[in-house]
Amino acid sequence: MRMFHVLSAVFAVILLARGCDAQLSVCGRPTLSTKIVGGQSATAGAWPWQVSLQTSSRHFCGGSLINNEWVLTAAHCFSSITDTGLTVLLGLQTQSGSNPNSVSRTVSEIIKHPDYNNKTNDNDITLLHLSSPVVFTDYIKPVCLATEGSTFYSGTSSWVTGWGNIGVNVPLPSPESLQEVNVPVIGNRKCNCLYNNDITNNMICAGQIQGGKDSCQGDSGGPMVSKQNSVWIQSGIVSFGIGCAQAQFPGVYTRVSKYQSWINQHITTNQPGFIMFTSSGTDSDLSVSCTSVPAITSTAATVTTPAPVVCGQAKLNTLDGEGNSLASSGAWPWMASLQFNGSHVCGGTMVAERFVMTTASCFSRSTNASQWTVILGRLNQNSSNPNEVYVQVAKITISSLTGDNIAVVQLASAPKLSDYIQPICVDLGGTTFNVNATCWTSGWGSGSGGVTQTLQQIQTTVVNCGNSSSVGSICTTAMNLQEGDQGGPLMCKQGLSWIQAAVVTIQNNSPNTSVSNSTVASRSVRAPDIQRFTKTSSFSSFLTSVVGSFPPAVGSTPNSSTSMSPFSLCFTTALLFSLTALQIFHCD
């Protein structure tokens, strides 16, 4: 099989909410796009993320700009090429002649996927770090990338772009203008029937079964994109194929959505804009079968149906050990690591599919969403984590009560749930935590967890808050919390569900203080005998207004009253009643 390269490209992305980070507000939105369909020269600025990779002033592969200093391309482009003499041209329209909008950069680092297989073409993906950042213009802009869990059903309209051959051994004629072509996605089942089961889940196919439209030599590494609403999202990287535009052999591309975590592991600041692409309707590829691809049985279809989202479920939690001890993978699947410019600052908890709750003090240094990343499914801060997912932050909202406050982080996309990533139930006012009840907290406190900084779990007990009023508070026996634990949960199990009673905050306190005014701990100060936490129920109205609905507790139904706060119940009642009586309700 010969390496393929893309003939046309365009991206699609969705601006998810006000306050989205810098990349999400820029990527996938060409200013000068003209929406031309089918195998022809593109207009200048139509695909501003398209780059040309060159050695000795000769183009050899394409790529896509994904932020102001990183380019995404194919691993097979670098079988024998190093960063020495490698040049990246951006804003380029033609390979010869004048290009007034073009700039060039050298490359400081080539990061090829460690599992790239040059025989099967699996994991055909590489990152290039530019020697210096570029300035965005109408002709130079980043593309948005498909986030994990994106669906590109068979028939999804896609574009590929590049300066490759226009036929087998037929070079692009002078002045070698950037080419674009519109091709539909071909489902992996159908593609496996055509390629004798050589297509992995890390690949995506596109082209016409009858041939005639495709990518070719010289297009490798370039982008395949699809448009969603007003934004373009990159679904694939030109990888390989048999011939060019041959009937029965569509182009094969690296499936970008499979590499979100890998990309974010290497790009820790100013991360690319990842957007969920969702196909509508039914995927016709599910009904495809052939000798090498067995038909999907009804049993198999049932197994792949996603389970309803519930909160408080931790299937892998064994509660081994007491006090300060290392947590096991999946023990606390709602734990989130909030990272500022690539470094852990605070813990947090996933409370709904696209929302993480933490302490307001976490953002004392910055509330700029583009500087923050949330990592879910993580166990170790200094070791590999096969189950983790990096998610960009779209918006940060902070409560404004007197005293301790919390923050809600809205994620740019909903991560795929697993045994290692699940939401916790939040006490919104209907939960009683009895004295002597056993509760836990967990976090990545500095100096804890050994060399790998493994997630710590600490057991504690609910106690009476003493003479001071306990309204809005919950008190526990003292815990040795550390810097970095702040934002984590105080959580107690009731029935089948884990419920978060409070958010951990850390402040310095006098050694003589018997009852702290907040969740307290510091390595430099003796922890008090009793620690006071502000209940999450104190923020019920704030949480409901920001998050909206919360998932029901495991074992309950979506309509269970335990998942609805008093504010939500009042609002719903008012809405229903007003439809018939135009009555005004006050939801306090």
Buried (B, 14 or more C-beta within 10 A) or exposed (E): BEBBBBBBBBBBBBBBEEBBBBBBBBBBBBEBBEEBEEBEBBBBBBBBBBBBBBBEEEBBBBBBBBBBBBBBBBBBBBEEBEBEEBBBBBBBBBBEEEBEBBBBBEBEEBBBBEEBEEEBBBBBBBBBBBBEEBEBBEBBBBBBBBBBBBEBBBBBBBBBBBBBBBEEEEBBEEEBBBBBBBBBBBBBBBBBBBBEEBBBEBBBBBBBEEBBBBBBBBBBBBBBBBBBEEBBBBBBBBBBBBBBBBEEBBBBBBBBBBBBBBBBBEBEBBBBBBBBBEBEEEBEBBEBEBEEBEEBEEEEEEEEEEEEBBBBBBEEBEBEEEEBBBBBBBBBBBBBBBBBBEEBBBBBBBBBBBBBBBBBBBBEEBBBBBBBBBBBBBBBBEEEBEBBBBBBBBBBBBBEBEEBBBBBBBBBBBBBBBBBBBBBBBBBEBBEBEEEBEBBBBBBBBEBBEEBBBBBBBBBEBBEBEEEEEEBBBBBBBBBBBBBBBBBBBBBBBEEBBBBBBBBBBBEBEEEBEBBBBBBBBEEBBBBEBBBBBBBBBBBBBBBBBBEEBBBBBEBEEEEEBBBBBBBEBBEEBEEEEEEEEEEEEBE
